[in-house]
Amino acid sequence: MMAEKKSIVLGIVAGRNPYVERFLQNLDKSGQYSKIVVICEGLKPVAVRNMVTVKQDIEKSYYSALREHKVNVLIHFGDIGCSHWKANGTQVESISDKLVNALIDSCDNSDIEHLIYISSSCVYSPVKSLWRTLGEEDLGNLNFENECEERLSEKKIEEYISENSQIGMTVLRPATILGPSSNVKYLVESNYWQRMSVINSYPIQFTHEYDFIDSLNVVLDTGATGTFNVASKGVVLPKEFSNIVERKIWSFPKALPFIAVNLIVRILTFHKLNYYEWSLFRHPIVLATSKVTDYFGFTPKFTSAEAVIDYLYSNDVRDMEVFISAGDMPADTHTEKGLGKWFSRIIRKR
């Protein structure tokens, strides 16, 4: 049974991601928590009531901080996003293992009642079959030659929770998160879909930053446990990106051998493409999100297209400290024409 809201001490393992600051500001408005303990290596000063910042390496156990401040609800952000996009080789595996081991050790020595773990849509991996949306229950029916680090981390934590039933766990699997706080440094994949696509490719899905934060708030409010996909409304076709970014995008046939595509991409963009990235371009992951709606009544306020536009626009004018809020979108938002017109209108307003 979850503690009363007035006695909840919320812990946040921040990791290196750009969304924690806005999430903290959102929590401050609610005023629901007696204390908020942020565990991170570094965080910009944020004016939040009753907040304590514990600066430490999150790859090492932080149970002492959890015990000292009597944290009973813990959100683990880790490094949001698929590890395949960030790096390759043993370094990623080592970082992932350290993060999970530190989390398990910290929970094992604390009084955590509810763990909210942020995973990634990449646990499903690109499916080489006819395109369809993937629900949470589909993961057990998919056969992968190699599971990504995020899925291995999930399984390790699930095994621990099954042996420690006193801890309730919620796993959120967001599609790629984009929004005003997004940063190219943390979203390397944005450089790819801004430059190239696959001819007759399937649609791509995103989670708007604000929808992601709202989903976290809903989980905190209800205390419900389970695994849930999170994504914004609709999808974006690769051909629509040319209108959004206002530049020509190189498109490759799906049947083109990977070695040829890799060579062309290196010549055009100076980027070394790995096989996982090419597979994801040919078979992008699109999530079914009916479960989170059924359980929480959660309905995203934004579309995947708005996530892309807000991300690109805010990065373009980041120095101006522009705050982008939800606005009325034209009825033809999901068409090339609608996206192009809306984005052009934003540019003119500048």
Secondary structure, DSSP 8 states (H G I E B T S, - for coil): ----GGG-EEEEE--S-TTHHHHHHHHHHH---SEEEEEES-------TTEEEEES-TTS--HHHHHHTT--EEEE--S-S-HHHH--SHHHHHHHHHHHHHHHHHHHTS---EEEEE--GGGG----SS---B-GGGGGG---SS--HHHHHHHHHHHHHHT-TTSEEEEEEES-EESTT--TTT-TTHHHHTTEEETT---B--EEHHHHHHHHHHHHHH---EEEEE--BS-B-HHHHHHHHTS--EEE-TTS-HHHHHHHHHHHHS----HHHHHHHHS---B--HHHHHHH----SSBHHHHHHHHHHHHHTGGGT---------TTTTSHHHHHHHHHHHHHH-
